[in-house]
Amino acid sequence: MKKTNALHLRQNMGKIVDQLLKTGEPILLEKGRKPVAVLISMEDYQTRFVDREADELRKQIVQTIRNANIKLPTGNTSLDLIRDVRS
């Protein structure tokens, strides 16, 4: 993993972003020789965070629906229900 410090990042942001886009390798940002952040590509961000959050939300919604115990009317088809709603 490549490393850079805050001063170098400020002075060379364009080059560092180009390097990130070219290699896809995360870049460790240090301040005072201590790691404080990591720059990652958008692809890595989406894979690791956005998609994971969306999957978790989908699981919660499915669980909420399953826990709702919705009782459907008996004897009616879906067409009958639609006709009732429309009238």
C-alpha positions in Angstrom: 0.0 0.0 0.0 1.3 3.4 -1.0 1.6 6.1 1.7 1.4 9.9 1.7 1.2 12.6 4.2 -1.2 15.5 4.4 1.2 18.1 3.0 2.2 15.9 0.0 -1.5 15.2 -0.6 -2.4 18.9 -0.7 0.5 19.7 -3.0 0.0 16.7 -5.4 -3.7 15.9 -5.2 -4.1 15.5 -8.9 -1.2 13.2 -9.3 -2.3 11.1 -6.3 -5.8 10.7 -7.7 -4.4 9.8 -11.1 -2.3 7.1 -9.4 -5.3 5.8 -7.5 -7.3 5.6 -10.7 -4.5 3.9 -12.6 -3.5 1.2 -10.0 -6.7 0.9 -7.9 -4.4 0.4 -4.9 -5.5 2.2 -1.7 -3.3 5.0 -0.5 -2.7 5.4 3.2 -2.8 9.0 4.5 -0.6 9.8 7.4 -0.4 12.8 9.7 2.6 13.1 12.0 3.7 9.6 10.7 0.5 8.1 12.1 -2.2 6.6 9.8 -5.3 8.7 9.8 -7.2 7.8 6.6 -7.2 5.7 3.5 -8.0 6.8 0.0 -9.8 4.1 -2.0 -11.3 4.0 -5.5 -15.1 4.5 -6.0 -15.3 0.9 -7.1 -13.9 -0.3 -3.8 -16.1 2.2 -1.9 -19.3 0.9 -3.6 -18.3 -2.7 -3.1 -17.4 -2.3 0.5 -19.9 0.2 1.8 -22.7 1.3 -0.5 -23.6 -2.2 -1.8 -23.3 -3.7 1.7 -25.6 -1.0 3.2 -28.2 -1.7 0.4 -28.1 -5.4 1.0 -28.5 -4.9 4.8 -31.5 -2.6 4.1 -33.1 -5.2 1.8 -32.7 -7.9 4.5 -34.4 -5.6 7.1 -37.3 -4.9 4.7 -37.8 -8.6 4.0 -37.7 -9.4 7.7 -40.2 -6.6 8.4 -42.6 -8.0 5.8 -42.2 -11.6 7.2 -42.9 -10.3 10.7 -46.0 -8.4 9.6 -48.1 -11.6 9.5 -50.5 -10.1 7.0 -53.6 -12.2 6.6 -54.9 -12.3 3.1 -58.6 -12.5 2.5 -59.7 -16.0 1.6 -61.9 -16.9 -1.4 -60.9 -13.9 -3.4 -58.4 -14.0 -6.2 -56.0 -11.1 -6.9 -58.3 -10.0 -9.8 -61.2 -9.8 -7.3 -59.1 -7.6 -5.0 -58.1 -5.3 -7.8 -61.7 -5.0 -9.0 -62.7 -4.1 -5.4 -60.0 -1.4 -5.1 -61.0 0.1 -8.5 -64.7 0.3 -7.7 
